[in-house]
Amino acid sequence: MSDARMFRGYDLDLAVADGGGGNVVATVNSAISTTLGGGIGVFENCSIPWTVTYDEIIYGIEGELEIHTDEGRHRIGPGDIMWLPAGTRLTYVAREPARFFFAVAPVSESKAGSSTHHHVPVPPVPLD
């Protein structure tokens, strides 16, 4: 028996307080996995300096998220994928709402992924 889980995006509260900043919802976190974390994030009207202490992949869903690294500025739009190795110093910049999927490993090194918040999974439909 598998512990596979599915989450509906429209069930997640992705509101950004006061129209600026960020909201990251780690649906897969240390309550579920000891190795991999991930979820959905929204950044809006913000500039957030950060250093990743984990490997991260970001997939753009809507809007445009800029990631400024020592190498330059990267623009992530819908369908774009960004790889950020552990130790990367960066700044997340969003002028308008930017929605993205992220995955981090190891989950224990990520503030978002190490959350133990339980999100309600969607039960599977039985096989015929």
C-alpha positions as CSV (number, residue, x, y, z in Angstrom):
1,M,0.0,0.0,0.0
2,S,1.3,3.4,-1.0
3,D,1.1,6.6,1.0
4,A,0.6,8.7,-2.2
5,R,-1.3,11.9,-1.7
6,M,-2.9,14.5,-3.9
7,F,-3.8,18.1,-3.0
8,R,-6.1,20.5,-4.8
9,G,-4.6,23.9,-5.5
10,Y,-7.9,25.7,-5.1
11,D,-8.0,24.3,-1.5
12,L,-4.8,26.2,-0.5
13,D,-4.9,29.7,1.0
14,L,-2.4,31.6,-1.2
15,A,-3.5,35.1,-0.3
16,V,-0.7,37.6,0.1
17,A,-1.2,39.9,3.1
18,D,-1.8,43.6,2.3
19,G,-1.0,43.0,-1.4
20,G,2.8,42.6,-0.9
21,G,5.3,40.0,0.2
22,G,5.0,36.3,-0.2
23,N,3.0,33.3,0.8
24,V,4.6,29.8,0.4
25,V,2.4,26.7,1.1
26,A,4.5,23.6,1.5
27,T,2.1,20.8,0.9
28,V,4.8,18.2,0.9
29,N,6.8,18.8,4.1
30,S,8.4,16.9,6.9
31,A,5.0,15.7,8.1
32,I,5.0,13.6,4.9
33,S,8.6,13.1,3.7
34,T,12.0,13.0,5.2
35,T,13.8,13.8,2.0
36,L,11.7,16.0,-0.4
37,G,9.6,19.1,0.2
38,G,7.5,21.2,-2.2
39,G,4.4,23.2,-2.8
40,I,3.1,26.4,-4.3
41,G,4.1,30.0,-3.7
42,V,2.9,33.4,-4.6
43,F,5.2,36.5,-4.4
44,E,3.8,40.0,-5.1
45,N,5.2,43.5,-4.8
46,C,8.3,42.3,-3.0
47,S,12.1,41.9,-2.9
48,I,13.2,39.1,-0.7
49,P,16.9,38.5,-0.2
50,W,17.7,34.8,0.6
51,T,20.4,32.2,0.6
52,V,19.1,28.7,-0.2
53,T,20.5,26.0,2.1
54,Y,19.0,23.2,0.0
55,D,18.7,22.4,-3.7
56,E,15.6,24.0,-5.2
57,I,13.6,23.8,-8.4
58,I,11.1,26.5,-9.3
59,Y,8.5,26.1,-12.0
60,G,6.7,29.3,-13.1
61,I,2.9,29.0,-13.2
62,E,1.7,32.6,-13.8
63,G,3.1,36.1,-13.7
64,E,6.8,36.8,-13.7
65,L,9.2,36.1,-10.9
66,E,12.7,37.5,-11.1
67,I,15.6,35.8,-9.3
68,H,18.7,37.9,-8.9
69,T,21.9,35.9,-8.3
70,D,25.6,36.8,-8.4
71,E,25.5,35.8,-12.1
72,G,22.7,38.2,-13.0
73,R,18.9,38.4,-13.3
74,H,16.7,35.5,-14.3
75,R,13.1,35.9,-15.3
76,I,10.8,33.0,-14.6
77,G,7.5,33.0,-16.5
78,P,4.8,30.4,-17.0
79,G,6.4,27.1,-18.0
80,D,10.0,28.2,-17.1
81,I,12.1,26.1,-14.8
82,M,14.9,27.4,-12.5
83,W,17.5,25.2,-10.7
84,L,19.0,26.7,-7.6
85,P,21.8,24.7,-5.9
86,A,22.4,24.8,-2.2
87,G,24.4,27.9,-1.2
88,T,23.0,30.2,-3.9
89,R,22.7,33.8,-2.7
90,L,19.7,35.5,-4.4
91,T,16.9,37.9,-4.2
92,Y,13.3,37.0,-5.2
93,V,11.7,39.9,-6.9
94,A,8.0,40.2,-7.9
95,R,6.4,43.4,-9.1
96,E,3.0,41.7,-9.9
97,P,1.6,38.5,-8.5
98,A,3.8,35.6,-9.5
99,R,2.7,32.0,-8.8
100,F,5.1,29.1,-8.9
101,F,5.7,25.5,-7.9
102,F,8.8,24.6,-5.9
103,A,10.6,21.5,-4.8
104,V,13.4,21.4,-2.2
105,A,15.8,18.7,-1.0
106,P,16.6,17.9,1.6
107,V,13.4,19.0,3.2
108,S,15.1,19.4,6.6
109,E,17.1,22.3,5.3
110,S,14.2,24.4,4.0
111,K,12.1,26.7,6.2
112,A,9.0,26.0,4.0
113,G,9.6,22.3,3.6
114,S,10.4,21.6,7.2
115,S,6.9,22.8,8.3
116,T,4.8,20.1,9.9
117,H,1.5,21.6,8.9
118,H,-0.9,19.0,7.7
119,H,-2.8,19.9,4.5
120,V,-5.9,17.9,3.6
121,P,-5.2,15.4,0.8
122,V,-7.8,14.5,-1.8
123,P,-8.9,10.8,-1.5
124,P,-8.3,8.7,-4.6
125,V,-11.1,7.3,-6.7
126,P,-11.1,3.5,-6.5
127,L,-9.9,1.6,-9.6
128,D,-12.6,-0.1,-11.6
